[in-house]
Amino acid sequence: MNGKTNGASPERNGDREEIARLLPAPADWDLPREQHLRHKDLLMHHIDSDQATRDQAARDQAARARPARRLLRPALLVPATALTLACALAAGMALNGSDGKPSDTASHRAATDMQPAAALLDRISVAAEKHATPTVRDDQFVYTREKVRGADLTSGKAVLGPLMDREVWAAQEPGPLHKLGLIREDGETLPINAQLGDTDGTPAGINRPTYSWLSALPTDPDELLAYLYAKTPTAQSRERDQAVFEQIGSLLGGLMPPRTAAALYRAAAKIPGVTPDPQARDAIGRRGLGIARDDTRYGIRTEWVFHEKDYSFLGSRSYLIKDASYGKAGTLLSGAAELEHGVVDEAGRRPADAGRTRTERQS
């Protein structure tokens, strides 16, 4: 650099190639994404840094940790200063007795577990329809405050990081946009860039769910589920049903039209393998009514946690249910606890009535 051309000789390049061939192959970190993760995982993938080293870390990370699909609710990202956030949907507290045992076949689960899961999700959907949300204009930002924790995979093993505070301001313009909002975590506030590859910007959609986009989704559960199966990108690292379950999870937690929220819960009840989970907890240990699904092929359980009284969404987590190269069964991979949501006119500004949410007050 510094105005000089690269003087590397063919011989030196050949030495580098020879050394590269002698190095071990990189570990496979293409893990399934969590619920969770709504637009959050997408946001984490595109945190902007003014430092070239951070930019390079983001590119390297996307190349090795990101599945073929956008989000999710998520491949775990390797933290790099600001990208510590990118460990998306981080894990909760201790597992506290979640056995995570998969059933033998999908048909067996459908017969034994789907009925109670559907009954619980129906109660949750009825409550969601009654929950009022503020009006959200396209020129505003949806504000989210949460606690997150994630696994660092740089060593090839899942090493759980500390619990951190995160605030996100998500732009609601339909776009396409090059700047999707702001994220504040661990004392740093950074812009959120368009998705990698979106040279013209990222439009509102399944990878950037704005309130208006959510409002336009089908509210018939069968139609909505068919849409999600069609739009959810295929990932080699998880079963198709699990990918759609996690895609729904990625939309939960933020502000959305009540009818859309209710339809998402009813659609989730139709996915094979969805079960109740009485041991479910969020990232700060709040126990509630749990809905879970095990990816029996890849050995990961994804959980959603709801308040026992008003059925509001508390958070999510994912963990291993069988031994893998990067951890043993029971290893927490990611989790989040939803604390506050609101609407503001400017990114970086907290809601005027900032404080504890209904779910936080009732816990």
Protein Blocks (a to p, Z undefined) as FASTA:
>chain_A
ZZiacfbdfklmmmmmmmmmmpccdddfbdcddfklmjklmmmmmcccfbfklmmmmmmm
mmmmpcfblbecidddddehjlmmmmgoiadddekopaopacfbfklmmmmmmmmmmmmm
mmmmmmmmmpccddddfkbccddddddddddfknopacddddddddddddfbebjafbfb
dcdeehiacdddddehilnopaedfklccfklmmmpcfbfklmmmmmmmmmccdfkbcfk
lmmmmmmmmmgoiacdfklmmmmmmmmmmpghiacdfkbccfkopacdddddddfknopa
cdddddfklopafbdcdddfbdcfkbcehiafbdcddfbdcddfbehiacfkgccdfklm
mZZ
